[in-house]
Amino acid sequence: MKFHHVGIPVFEKQEDMGFVEGLKVWVTDCAVSQYKVEYLFFEPDSPMPAAIQDDTHIAFEVDDLEAAMEGKSVLVPICEPMPGLRMAFIYDEGLAIELMQIDG
């Protein structure tokens, strides 16, 4: 498991955000942040749970998404919001954790 980013919900859309259609969320690119911060602005009809829309999450890159999720409380099941990225959210140690499997 390798740290990838910290996701922080915001209440105003920022100019440099990109839209993730399936999740109905606008996000900044954490790769341009020296601290790996990703800001998220959720559309009112986003399917994402309140634990993700209302609170900060931590994201980790994993080699095997299914194995990393085994025995965990699942907030968002495995999905592919963009080509080459499979992700899911679990709830563990009192917070939402994003697990990401990046192909390529």
PyMOL commands that set and color helices and strands:
alter all, ss='L'
color gray80, all
select helices_A, chain A and resi 21-23+30-32+50-53+65-69
alter helices_A, ss='H'
color red, helices_A
select strands_A, chain A and resi 2-9+18-20+25-27+37-42+57-61+73-82+85-92+95-102
alter strands_A, ss='S'
color yellow, strands_A
deselect
rebuild
show_as cartoon
